[in-house]
Structures are given as structure tokens and as C-alpha cells.
Amino acid sequence: MAAKADPATQAYETKAKNLLKGELKRRGVTYAQLAEKLAAIGVKETDRNLNNKISRGGFTAAFLIQCLEVIGCKTLHLDAD
């Protein structure tokens, strides 16, 4: 299991955070709107909690997929750094 302080783990958390932020920005979705969309599928988060969670980048794969689905993201492109 990778430790939180592991640079490789941190690099992927940053990548996940940037990926999600980019998709939100591309679609013009605010954290408040994301909170509403997540609530519609039973995920209760405030816009403030979303801001904190996404800024940290240490969220689960399930949370990432939930967010991407509710904003209508059907495909992702993972560009090599």
C-alpha cells in the first residue's frame, strides 16, 4: 500500500485533482452545481466540502467517477506528462 507521503502517490493525486478540475471547468460546472448534481444520486457534499476535497486531491476512485458521471463526462484523455 502506498503511503500518503510517497511522491508517486502525491503525483497521481495531483493528476486526479487536475483532471477533475479541468473537466468541471470545461463544462462550466461550479462546486455548488456539482453538489446539486451529486445530491441527485444520493451523494451529500456541500460546495465547501467539494472545494476542500478536490483541492487536496486525495479522493477515492468512486468519488471521481461519481463526479465525472454527474457532469456528463463520457470519455477521458490521460496525457503523458
PDB file of N, CA, C and O in Angstrom:
ATOM      1  N   MET A   1       0.843  -1.191   0.000  1.00  0.00           N
ATOM      2  CA  MET A   1       0.000   0.000   0.000  1.00  0.00           C
ATOM      3  C   MET A   1       0.880   1.244   0.000  1.00  0.00           C
ATOM      4  O   MET A   1       1.825   1.343   0.782  1.00  0.00           O
ATOM      5  N   ALA A   2       0.573   2.171  -0.861  1.00  0.00           N
ATOM      6  CA  ALA A   2       1.369   3.389  -0.987  1.00  0.00           C
ATOM      7  C   ALA A   2       1.064   4.342   0.174  1.00  0.00           C
ATOM      8  O   ALA A   2      -0.093   4.552   0.536  1.00  0.00           O
ATOM      9  N   ALA A   3       2.102   4.896   0.730  1.00  0.00           N
ATOM     10  CA  ALA A   3       1.942   5.848   1.825  1.00  0.00           C
ATOM     11  C   ALA A   3       1.521   7.202   1.268  1.00  0.00           C
ATOM     12  O   ALA A   3       1.853   7.544   0.132  1.00  0.00           O
ATOM     13  N   LYS A   4       0.780   7.980   2.080  1.00  0.00           N
ATOM     14  CA  LYS A   4       0.315   9.303   1.663  1.00  0.00           C
ATOM     15  C   LYS A   4       1.470  10.211   1.263  1.00  0.00           C
ATOM     16  O   LYS A   4       1.349  11.005   0.330  1.00  0.00           O
ATOM     17  N   ALA A   5       2.598  10.093   1.975  1.00  0.00           N
ATOM     18  CA  ALA A   5       3.733  10.971   1.717  1.00  0.00           C
ATOM     19  C   ALA A   5       4.574  10.511   0.529  1.00  0.00           C
ATOM     20  O   ALA A   5       5.503  11.208   0.119  1.00  0.00           O
ATOM     21  N   ASP A   6       4.257   9.352  -0.021  1.00  0.00           N
ATOM     22  CA  ASP A   6       5.002   8.817  -1.161  1.00  0.00           C
ATOM     23  C   ASP A   6       4.871   9.766  -2.354  1.00  0.00           C
ATOM     24  O   ASP A   6       3.755  10.093  -2.758  1.00  0.00           O
ATOM     25  N   PRO A   7       5.994  10.210  -2.919  1.00  0.00           N
ATOM     26  CA  PRO A   7       5.933  11.145  -4.055  1.00  0.00           C
ATOM     27  C   PRO A   7       5.135  10.604  -5.244  1.00  0.00           C
ATOM     28  O   PRO A   7       4.474  11.374  -5.941  1.00  0.00           O
ATOM     29  N   ALA A   8       5.187   9.311  -5.479  1.00  0.00           N
ATOM     30  CA  ALA A   8       4.424   8.736  -6.586  1.00  0.00           C
ATOM     31  C   ALA A   8       2.922   8.860  -6.324  1.00  0.00           C
ATOM     32  O   ALA A   8       2.153   9.169  -7.234  1.00  0.00           O
ATOM     33  N   THR A   9       2.512   8.618  -5.081  1.00  0.00           N
ATOM     34  CA  THR A   9       1.103   8.758  -4.715  1.00  0.00           C
ATOM     35  C   THR A   9       0.670  10.208  -4.867  1.00  0.00           C
ATOM     36  O   THR A   9      -0.392  10.483  -5.425  1.00  0.00           O
ATOM     37  N   GLN A  10       1.475  11.127  -4.380  1.00  0.00           N
ATOM     38  CA  GLN A  10       1.150  12.547  -4.473  1.00  0.00           C
ATOM     39  C   GLN A  10       1.038  12.998  -5.927  1.00  0.00           C
ATOM     40  O   GLN A  10       0.181  13.816  -6.260  1.00  0.00           O
ATOM     41  N   ALA A  11       1.890  12.474  -6.783  1.00  0.00           N
ATOM     42  CA  ALA A  11       1.855  12.838  -8.200  1.00  0.00           C
ATOM     43  C   ALA A  11       0.533  12.409  -8.832  1.00  0.00           C
ATOM     44  O   ALA A  11      -0.043  13.154  -9.625  1.00  0.00           O
ATOM     45  N   TYR A  12       0.049  11.219  -8.488  1.00  0.00           N
ATOM     46  CA  TYR A  12      -1.214  10.752  -9.054  1.00  0.00           C
ATOM     47  C   TYR A  12      -2.410  11.462  -8.433  1.00  0.00           C
ATOM     48  O   TYR A  12      -3.417  11.672  -9.110  1.00  0.00           O
ATOM     49  N   GLU A  13      -2.322  11.833  -7.170  1.00  0.00           N
ATOM     50  CA  GLU A  13      -3.394  12.619  -6.555  1.00  0.00           C
ATOM     51  C   GLU A  13      -3.501  13.975  -7.246  1.00  0.00           C
ATOM     52  O   GLU A  13      -4.600  14.473  -7.490  1.00  0.00           O
ATOM     53  N   THR A  14      -2.355  14.565  -7.558  1.00  0.00           N
ATOM     54  CA  THR A  14      -2.344  15.847  -8.273  1.00  0.00           C
ATOM     55  C   THR A  14      -2.937  15.682  -9.665  1.00  0.00           C
ATOM     56  O   THR A  14      -3.695  16.534 -10.130  1.00  0.00           O
ATOM     57  N   LYS A  15      -2.592  14.591 -10.321  1.00  0.00           N
ATOM     58  CA  LYS A  15      -3.129  14.327 -11.656  1.00  0.00           C
ATOM     59  C   LYS A  15      -4.652  14.162 -11.601  1.00  0.00           C
ATOM     60  O   LYS A  15      -5.364  14.709 -12.443  1.00  0.00           O
ATOM     61  N   ALA A  16      -5.152  13.414 -10.618  1.00  0.00           N
ATOM     62  CA  ALA A  16      -6.595  13.208 -10.463  1.00  0.00           C
ATOM     63  C   ALA A  16      -7.307  14.533 -10.178  1.00  0.00           C
ATOM     64  O   ALA A  16      -8.356  14.823 -10.754  1.00  0.00           O
ATOM     65  N   LYS A  17      -6.730  15.321  -9.293  1.00  0.00           N
ATOM     66  CA  LYS A  17      -7.296  16.631  -8.947  1.00  0.00           C
ATOM     67  C   LYS A  17      -7.373  17.518 -10.183  1.00  0.00           C
ATOM     68  O   LYS A  17      -8.409  18.126 -10.449  1.00  0.00           O
ATOM     69  N   ASN A  18      -6.284  17.594 -10.934  1.00  0.00           N
ATOM     70  CA  ASN A  18      -6.253  18.445 -12.129  1.00  0.00           C
ATOM     71  C   ASN A  18      -7.203  17.943 -13.206  1.00  0.00           C
ATOM     72  O   ASN A  18      -7.822  18.734 -13.919  1.00  0.00           O
ATOM     73  N   LEU A  19      -7.313  16.633 -13.320  1.00  0.00           N
ATOM     74  CA  LEU A  19      -8.229  16.047 -14.292  1.00  0.00           C
ATOM     75  C   LEU A  19      -9.669  16.445 -13.971  1.00  0.00           C
ATOM     76  O   LEU A  19     -10.409  16.877 -14.855  1.00  0.00           O
ATOM     77  N   LEU A  20     -10.063  16.299 -12.706  1.00  0.00           N
ATOM     78  CA  LEU A  20     -11.424  16.636 -12.304  1.00  0.00           C
ATOM     79  C   LEU A  20     -11.679  18.130 -12.428  1.00  0.00           C
ATOM     80  O   LEU A  20     -12.720  18.537 -12.943  1.00  0.00           O
ATOM     81  N   LYS A  21     -10.749  18.947 -11.967  1.00  0.00           N
ATOM     82  CA  LYS A  21     -10.915  20.399 -12.080  1.00  0.00           C
ATOM     83  C   LYS A  21     -11.042  20.819 -13.542  1.00  0.00           C
ATOM     84  O   LYS A  21     -11.849  21.685 -13.879  1.00  0.00           O
ATOM     85  N   GLY A  22     -10.242  20.202 -14.402  1.00  0.00           N
ATOM     86  CA  GLY A  22     -10.288  20.524 -15.828  1.00  0.00           C
ATOM     87  C   GLY A  22     -11.633  20.190 -16.450  1.00  0.00           C
ATOM     88  O   GLY A  22     -12.170  20.967 -17.239  1.00  0.00           O
ATOM     89  N   GLU A  23     -12.179  19.028 -16.094  1.00  0.00           N
ATOM     90  CA  GLU A  23     -13.479  18.623 -16.637  1.00  0.00           C
ATOM     91  C   GLU A  23     -14.593  19.540 -16.125  1.00  0.00           C
ATOM     92  O   GLU A  23     -15.516  19.869 -16.871  1.00  0.00           O
ATOM     93  N   LEU A  24     -14.511  19.949 -14.868  1.00  0.00           N
ATOM     94  CA  LEU A  24     -15.508  20.882 -14.323  1.00  0.00           C
ATOM     95  C   LEU A  24     -15.436  22.216 -15.065  1.00  0.00           C
ATOM     96  O   LEU A  24     -16.459  22.781 -15.451  1.00  0.00           O
ATOM     97  N   LYS A  25     -14.222  22.704 -15.255  1.00  0.00           N
ATOM     98  CA  LYS A  25     -14.032  23.995 -15.928  1.00  0.00           C
ATOM     99  C   LYS A  25     -14.498  23.921 -17.381  1.00  0.00           C
ATOM    100  O   LYS A  25     -15.160  24.838 -17.868  1.00  0.00           O
ATOM    101  N   ARG A  26     -14.158  22.837 -18.070  1.00  0.00           N
ATOM    102  CA  ARG A  26     -14.543  22.656 -19.470  1.00  0.00           C
ATOM    103  C   ARG A  26     -16.067  22.724 -19.639  1.00  0.00           C
ATOM    104  O   ARG A  26     -16.571  23.203 -20.655  1.00  0.00           O
ATOM    105  N   ARG A  27     -16.771  22.244 -18.642  1.00  0.00           N
ATOM    106  CA  ARG A  27     -18.234  22.208 -18.718  1.00  0.00           C
ATOM    107  C   ARG A  27     -18.885  23.391 -18.005  1.00  0.00           C
ATOM    108  O   ARG A  27     -20.109  23.520 -18.012  1.00  0.00           O
ATOM    109  N   GLY A  28     -18.078  24.255 -17.389  1.00  0.00           N
ATOM    110  CA  GLY A  28     -18.614  25.418 -16.684  1.00  0.00           C
ATOM    111  C   GLY A  28     -19.414  25.055 -15.451  1.00  0.00           C
ATOM    112  O   GLY A  28     -20.372  25.746 -15.106  1.00  0.00           O
ATOM    113  N   VAL A  29     -19.030  23.970 -14.780  1.00  0.00           N
ATOM    114  CA  VAL A  29     -19.751  23.493 -13.593  1.00  0.00           C
ATOM    115  C   VAL A  29     -19.054  24.011 -12.333  1.00  0.00           C
ATOM    116  O   VAL A  29     -17.862  23.774 -12.136  1.00  0.00           O
ATOM    117  N   THR A  30     -19.796  24.712 -11.490  1.00  0.00           N
ATOM    118  CA  THR A  30     -19.265  25.208 -10.224  1.00  0.00           C
ATOM    119  C   THR A  30     -19.355  24.111  -9.163  1.00  0.00           C
ATOM    120  O   THR A  30     -20.011  23.091  -9.369  1.00  0.00           O
ATOM    121  N   TYR A  31     -18.694  24.330  -8.037  1.00  0.00           N
ATOM    122  CA  TYR A  31     -18.785  23.361  -6.944  1.00  0.00           C
ATOM    123  C   TYR A  31     -20.210  23.296  -6.407  1.00  0.00           C
ATOM    124  O   TYR A  31     -20.668  22.223  -6.015  1.00  0.00           O
ATOM    125  N   ALA A  32     -20.919  24.417  -6.382  1.00  0.00           N
ATOM    126  CA  ALA A  32     -22.312  24.417  -5.920  1.00  0.00           C
ATOM    127  C   ALA A  32     -23.176  23.567  -6.862  1.00  0.00           C
ATOM    128  O   ALA A  32     -24.023  22.798  -6.408  1.00  0.00           O
ATOM    129  N   GLN A  33     -22.959  23.710  -8.164  1.00  0.00           N
ATOM    130  CA  GLN A  33     -23.709  22.909  -9.132  1.00  0.00           C
ATOM    131  C   GLN A  33     -23.340  21.436  -9.022  1.00  0.00           C
ATOM    132  O   GLN A  33     -24.201  20.564  -9.130  1.00  0.00           O
ATOM    133  N   LEU A  34     -22.053  21.163  -8.804  1.00  0.00           N
ATOM    134  CA  LEU A  34     -21.616  19.780  -8.636  1.00  0.00           C
ATOM    135  C   LEU A  34     -22.284  19.168  -7.406  1.00  0.00           C
ATOM    136  O   LEU A  34     -22.711  18.014  -7.441  1.00  0.00           O
ATOM    137  N   ALA A  35     -22.377  19.938  -6.317  1.00  0.00           N
ATOM    138  CA  ALA A  35     -23.026  19.452  -5.091  1.00  0.00           C
ATOM    139  C   ALA A  35     -24.478  19.073  -5.379  1.00  0.00           C
ATOM    140  O   ALA A  35     -24.959  18.049  -4.892  1.00  0.00           O
ATOM    141  N   GLU A  36     -25.179  19.890  -6.164  1.00  0.00           N
ATOM    142  CA  GLU A  36     -26.569  19.597  -6.523  1.00  0.00           C
ATOM    143  C   GLU A  36     -26.673  18.324  -7.355  1.00  0.00           C
ATOM    144  O   GLU A  36     -27.544  17.486  -7.122  1.00  0.00           O
ATOM    145  N   LYS A  37     -25.779  18.191  -8.324  1.00  0.00           N
ATOM    146  CA  LYS A  37     -25.794  17.021  -9.200  1.00  0.00           C
ATOM    147  C   LYS A  37     -25.473  15.745  -8.416  1.00  0.00           C
ATOM    148  O   LYS A  37     -26.081  14.700  -8.644  1.00  0.00           O
ATOM    149  N   LEU A  38     -24.521  15.838  -7.498  1.00  0.00           N
ATOM    150  CA  LEU A  38     -24.173  14.677  -6.670  1.00  0.00           C
ATOM    151  C   LEU A  38     -25.332  14.314  -5.740  1.00  0.00           C
ATOM    152  O   LEU A  38     -25.613  13.136  -5.520  1.00  0.00           O
ATOM    153  N   ALA A  39     -26.004  15.335  -5.196  1.00  0.00           N
ATOM    154  CA  ALA A  39     -27.146  15.084  -4.304  1.00  0.00           C
ATOM    155  C   ALA A  39     -28.231  14.292  -5.027  1.00  0.00           C
ATOM    156  O   ALA A  39     -28.929  13.479  -4.421  1.00  0.00           O
ATOM    157  N   ALA A  40     -28.363  14.538  -6.328  1.00  0.00           N
ATOM    158  CA  ALA A  40     -29.386  13.841  -7.117  1.00  0.00           C
ATOM    159  C   ALA A  40     -29.114  12.336  -7.208  1.00  0.00           C
ATOM    160  O   ALA A  40     -30.030  11.559  -7.478  1.00  0.00           O
ATOM    161  N   ILE A  41     -27.856  11.918  -6.984  1.00  0.00           N
ATOM    162  CA  ILE A  41     -27.550  10.479  -6.981  1.00  0.00           C
ATOM    163  C   ILE A  41     -27.280   9.971  -5.561  1.00  0.00           C
ATOM    164  O   ILE A  41     -26.788   8.859  -5.368  1.00  0.00           O
ATOM    165  N   GLY A  42     -27.613  10.808  -4.573  1.00  0.00           N
ATOM    166  CA  GLY A  42     -27.503  10.388  -3.179  1.00  0.00           C
ATOM    167  C   GLY A  42     -26.174  10.664  -2.510  1.00  0.00           C
ATOM    168  O   GLY A  42     -25.914  10.153  -1.421  1.00  0.00           O
ATOM    169  N   VAL A  43     -25.327  11.464  -3.141  1.00  0.00           N
ATOM    170  CA  VAL A  43     -24.029  11.825  -2.554  1.00  0.00           C
ATOM    171  C   VAL A  43     -24.164  13.222  -1.967  1.00  0.00           C
ATOM    172  O   VAL A  43     -24.341  14.199  -2.694  1.00  0.00           O
ATOM    173  N   LYS A  44     -24.078  13.304  -0.645  1.00  0.00           N
ATOM    174  CA  LYS A  44     -24.282  14.582   0.020  1.00  0.00           C
ATOM    175  C   LYS A  44     -22.941  15.245   0.353  1.00  0.00           C
ATOM    176  O   LYS A  44     -22.190  14.781   1.211  1.00  0.00           O
ATOM    177  N   GLU A  45     -22.673  16.331  -0.346  1.00  0.00           N
ATOM    178  CA  GLU A  45     -21.463  17.138  -0.139  1.00  0.00           C
ATOM    179  C   GLU A  45     -21.852  18.598  -0.308  1.00  0.00           C
ATOM    180  O   GLU A  45     -22.661  18.930  -1.173  1.00  0.00           O
ATOM    181  N   THR A  46     -21.281  19.472   0.514  1.00  0.00           N
ATOM    182  CA  THR A  46     -21.502  20.902   0.306  1.00  0.00           C
ATOM    183  C   THR A  46     -20.465  21.402  -0.697  1.00  0.00           C
ATOM    184  O   THR A  46     -19.465  20.731  -0.954  1.00  0.00           O
ATOM    185  N   ASP A  47     -20.712  22.584  -1.260  1.00  0.00           N
ATOM    186  CA  ASP A  47     -19.739  23.129  -2.202  1.00  0.00           C
ATOM    187  C   ASP A  47     -18.400  23.378  -1.512  1.00  0.00           C
ATOM    188  O   ASP A  47     -17.343  23.226  -2.125  1.00  0.00           O
ATOM    189  N   ARG A  48     -18.449  23.760  -0.246  1.00  0.00           N
ATOM    190  CA  ARG A  48     -17.206  23.994   0.515  1.00  0.00           C
ATOM    191  C   ARG A  48     -16.437  22.681   0.706  1.00  0.00           C
ATOM    192  O   ARG A  48     -15.219  22.638   0.534  1.00  0.00           O
ATOM    193  N   ASN A  49     -17.160  21.614   1.064  1.00  0.00           N
ATOM    194  CA  ASN A  49     -16.519  20.304   1.220  1.00  0.00           C
ATOM    195  C   ASN A  49     -15.913  19.834  -0.098  1.00  0.00           C
ATOM    196  O   ASN A  49     -14.813  19.281  -0.121  1.00  0.00           O
ATOM    197  N   LEU A  50     -16.641  20.057  -1.201  1.00  0.00           N
ATOM    198  CA  LEU A  50     -16.123  19.665  -2.511  1.00  0.00           C
ATOM    199  C   LEU A  50     -14.848  20.431  -2.838  1.00  0.00           C
ATOM    200  O   LEU A  50     -13.873  19.855  -3.323  1.00  0.00           O
ATOM    201  N   ASN A  51     -14.863  21.724  -2.571  1.00  0.00           N
ATOM    202  CA  ASN A  51     -13.674  22.537  -2.819  1.00  0.00           C
ATOM    203  C   ASN A  51     -12.475  21.984  -2.050  1.00  0.00           C
ATOM    204  O   ASN A  51     -11.392  21.829  -2.613  1.00  0.00           O
ATOM    205  N   ASN A  52     -12.667  21.690  -0.778  1.00  0.00           N
ATOM    206  CA  ASN A  52     -11.583  21.153   0.050  1.00  0.00           C
ATOM    207  C   ASN A  52     -11.134  19.778  -0.425  1.00  0.00           C
ATOM    208  O   ASN A  52      -9.937  19.519  -0.553  1.00  0.00           O
ATOM    209  N   LYS A  53     -12.087  18.905  -0.682  1.00  0.00           N
ATOM    210  CA  LYS A  53     -11.774  17.531  -1.073  1.00  0.00           C
ATOM    211  C   LYS A  53     -11.014  17.501  -2.401  1.00  0.00           C
ATOM    212  O   LYS A  53     -10.014  16.796  -2.535  1.00  0.00           O
ATOM    213  N   ILE A  54     -11.495  18.269  -3.376  1.00  0.00           N
ATOM    214  CA  ILE A  54     -10.865  18.275  -4.685  1.00  0.00           C
ATOM    215  C   ILE A  54      -9.499  18.966  -4.623  1.00  0.00           C
ATOM    216  O   ILE A  54      -8.554  18.527  -5.279  1.00  0.00           O
ATOM    217  N   SER A  55      -9.390  20.031  -3.848  1.00  0.00           N
ATOM    218  CA  SER A  55      -8.100  20.724  -3.708  1.00  0.00           C
ATOM    219  C   SER A  55      -7.026  19.826  -3.106  1.00  0.00           C
ATOM    220  O   SER A  55      -5.859  19.906  -3.489  1.00  0.00           O
ATOM    221  N   ARG A  56      -7.417  18.971  -2.163  1.00  0.00           N
ATOM    222  CA  ARG A  56      -6.456  18.034  -1.563  1.00  0.00           C
ATOM    223  C   ARG A  56      -6.048  16.960  -2.558  1.00  0.00           C
ATOM    224  O   ARG A  56      -4.895  16.529  -2.586  1.00  0.00           O
ATOM    225  N   GLY A  57      -7.005  16.531  -3.375  1.00  0.00           N
ATOM    226  CA  GLY A  57      -6.711  15.512  -4.381  1.00  0.00           C
ATOM    227  C   GLY A  57      -6.731  14.089  -3.858  1.00  0.00           C
ATOM    228  O   GLY A  57      -6.542  13.159  -4.642  1.00  0.00           O
ATOM    229  N   GLY A  58      -6.948  13.881  -2.581  1.00  0.00           N
ATOM    230  CA  GLY A  58      -6.907  12.540  -2.006  1.00  0.00           C
ATOM    231  C   GLY A  58      -8.259  11.867  -1.941  1.00  0.00           C
ATOM    232  O   GLY A  58      -8.592  11.261  -0.923  1.00  0.00           O
ATOM    233  N   PHE A  59      -9.049  11.958  -3.002  1.00  0.00           N
ATOM    234  CA  PHE A  59     -10.377  11.360  -3.002  1.00  0.00           C
ATOM    235  C   PHE A  59     -10.338   9.971  -3.635  1.00  0.00           C
ATOM    236  O   PHE A  59      -9.362   9.592  -4.282  1.00  0.00           O
ATOM    237  N   THR A  60     -11.410   9.233  -3.437  1.00  0.00           N
ATOM    238  CA  THR A  60     -11.468   7.860  -3.941  1.00  0.00           C
ATOM    239  C   THR A  60     -11.776   7.833  -5.439  1.00  0.00           C
ATOM    240  O   THR A  60     -12.253   8.808  -6.019  1.00  0.00           O
ATOM    241  N   ALA A  61     -11.487   6.695  -6.030  1.00  0.00           N
ATOM    242  CA  ALA A  61     -11.836   6.487  -7.442  1.00  0.00           C
ATOM    243  C   ALA A  61     -13.349   6.555  -7.608  1.00  0.00           C
ATOM    244  O   ALA A  61     -13.839   7.085  -8.605  1.00  0.00           O
ATOM    245  N   ALA A  62     -14.089   6.025  -6.645  1.00  0.00           N
ATOM    246  CA  ALA A  62     -15.552   6.062  -6.709  1.00  0.00           C
ATOM    247  C   ALA A  62     -16.053   7.504  -6.764  1.00  0.00           C
ATOM    248  O   ALA A  62     -16.944   7.825  -7.551  1.00  0.00           O
ATOM    249  N   PHE A  63     -15.481   8.365  -5.934  1.00  0.00           N
ATOM    250  CA  PHE A  63     -15.873   9.784  -5.930  1.00  0.00           C
ATOM    251  C   PHE A  63     -15.558  10.430  -7.279  1.00  0.00           C
ATOM    252  O   PHE A  63     -16.373  11.188  -7.804  1.00  0.00           O
ATOM    253  N   LEU A  64     -14.405  10.142  -7.835  1.00  0.00           N
ATOM    254  CA  LEU A  64     -14.022  10.686  -9.140  1.00  0.00           C
ATOM    255  C   LEU A  64     -15.038  10.275 -10.204  1.00  0.00           C
ATOM    256  O   LEU A  64     -15.493  11.109 -10.987  1.00  0.00           O
ATOM    257  N   ILE A  65     -15.388   9.000 -10.230  1.00  0.00           N
ATOM    258  CA  ILE A  65     -16.337   8.501 -11.225  1.00  0.00           C
ATOM    259  C   ILE A  65     -17.723   9.112 -11.008  1.00  0.00           C
ATOM    260  O   ILE A  65     -18.402   9.462 -11.973  1.00  0.00           O
ATOM    261  N   GLN A  66     -18.140   9.242  -9.763  1.00  0.00           N
ATOM    262  CA  GLN A  66     -19.429   9.877  -9.473  1.00  0.00           C
ATOM    263  C   GLN A  66     -19.459  11.292 -10.043  1.00  0.00           C
ATOM    264  O   GLN A  66     -20.418  11.681 -10.710  1.00  0.00           O
ATOM    265  N   CYS A  67     -18.412  12.050  -9.778  1.00  0.00           N
ATOM    266  CA  CYS A  67     -18.344  13.431 -10.266  1.00  0.00           C
ATOM    267  C   CYS A  67     -18.370  13.479 -11.784  1.00  0.00           C
ATOM    268  O   CYS A  67     -19.116  14.258 -12.377  1.00  0.00           O
ATOM    269  N   LEU A  68     -17.553  12.643 -12.409  1.00  0.00           N
ATOM    270  CA  LEU A  68     -17.479  12.647 -13.872  1.00  0.00           C
ATOM    271  C   LEU A  68     -18.811  12.254 -14.497  1.00  0.00           C
ATOM    272  O   LEU A  68     -19.224  12.841 -15.497  1.00  0.00           O
ATOM    273  N   GLU A  69     -19.481  11.271 -13.918  1.00  0.00           N
ATOM    274  CA  GLU A  69     -20.779  10.850 -14.459  1.00  0.00           C
ATOM    275  C   GLU A  69     -21.830  11.935 -14.344  1.00  0.00           C
ATOM    276  O   GLU A  69     -22.564  12.186 -15.299  1.00  0.00           O
ATOM    277  N   VAL A  70     -21.916  12.595 -13.170  1.00  0.00           N
ATOM    278  CA  VAL A  70     -22.981  13.590 -12.993  1.00  0.00           C
ATOM    279  C   VAL A  70     -22.767  14.838 -13.841  1.00  0.00           C
ATOM    280  O   VAL A  70     -23.725  15.561 -14.116  1.00  0.00           O
ATOM    281  N   ILE A  71     -21.532  15.108 -14.262  1.00  0.00           N
ATOM    282  CA  ILE A  71     -21.308  16.274 -15.129  1.00  0.00           C
ATOM    283  C   ILE A  71     -21.359  15.885 -16.609  1.00  0.00           C
ATOM    284  O   ILE A  71     -21.177  16.728 -17.487  1.00  0.00           O
ATOM    285  N   GLY A  72     -21.606  14.607 -16.872  1.00  0.00           N
ATOM    286  CA  GLY A  72     -21.773  14.161 -18.250  1.00  0.00           C
ATOM    287  C   GLY A  72     -20.492  13.843 -18.985  1.00  0.00           C
ATOM    288  O   GLY A  72     -20.466  13.841 -20.216  1.00  0.00           O
ATOM    289  N   CYS A  73     -19.435  13.575 -18.253  1.00  0.00           N
ATOM    290  CA  CYS A  73     -18.151  13.229 -18.884  1.00  0.00           C
ATOM    291  C   CYS A  73     -18.185  11.752 -19.276  1.00  0.00           C
ATOM    292  O   CYS A  73     -18.292  10.874 -18.419  1.00  0.00           O
ATOM    293  N   LYS A  74     -18.095  11.494 -20.566  1.00  0.00           N
ATOM    294  CA  LYS A  74     -18.163  10.117 -21.074  1.00  0.00           C
ATOM    295  C   LYS A  74     -16.794   9.564 -21.433  1.00  0.00           C
ATOM    296  O   LYS A  74     -16.600   8.349 -21.418  1.00  0.00           O
ATOM    297  N   THR A  75     -15.842  10.432 -21.756  1.00  0.00           N
ATOM    298  CA  THR A  75     -14.503   9.984 -22.106  1.00  0.00           C
ATOM    299  C   THR A  75     -13.459  10.869 -21.436  1.00  0.00           C
ATOM    300  O   THR A  75     -13.687  12.052 -21.184  1.00  0.00           O
ATOM    301  N   LEU A  76     -12.313  10.264 -21.158  1.00  0.00           N
ATOM    302  CA  LEU A  76     -11.193  10.995 -20.561  1.00  0.00           C
ATOM    303  C   LEU A  76      -9.951  10.745 -21.397  1.00  0.00           C
ATOM    304  O   LEU A  76      -9.779   9.674 -21.980  1.00  0.00           O
ATOM    305  N   HIS A  77      -9.109  11.728 -21.444  1.00  0.00           N
ATOM    306  CA  HIS A  77      -7.821  11.582 -22.120  1.00  0.00           C
ATOM    307  C   HIS A  77      -6.736  11.826 -21.079  1.00  0.00           C
ATOM    308  O   HIS A  77      -6.606  12.927 -20.545  1.00  0.00           O
ATOM    309  N   LEU A  78      -5.966  10.791 -20.802  1.00  0.00           N
ATOM    310  CA  LEU A  78      -4.861  10.899 -19.863  1.00  0.00           C
ATOM    311  C   LEU A  78      -3.587  11.147 -20.667  1.00  0.00           C
ATOM    312  O   LEU A  78      -2.992  10.220 -21.219  1.00  0.00           O
ATOM    313  N   ASP A  79      -3.191  12.386 -20.722  1.00  0.00           N
ATOM    314  CA  ASP A  79      -1.999  12.755 -21.466  1.00  0.00           C
ATOM    315  C   ASP A  79      -0.758  12.432 -20.667  1.00  0.00           C
ATOM    316  O   ASP A  79      -0.733  12.605 -19.449  1.00  0.00           O
ATOM    317  N   ALA A  80       0.266  11.965 -21.346  1.00  0.00           N
ATOM    318  CA  ALA A  80       1.545  11.689 -20.680  1.00  0.00           C
ATOM    319  C   ALA A  80       2.169  13.017 -20.272  1.00  0.00           C
ATOM    320  O   ALA A  80       2.140  13.994 -21.021  1.00  0.00           O
ATOM    321  N   ASP A  81       2.725  13.030 -19.085  1.00  0.00           N
ATOM    322  CA  ASP A  81       3.375  14.262 -18.589  1.00  0.00           C
ATOM    323  C   ASP A  81       4.798  14.349 -19.092  1.00  0.00           C
ATOM    324  O   ASP A  81       5.505  15.309 -18.784  1.00  0.00           O
TER     325      ASP A  81
END
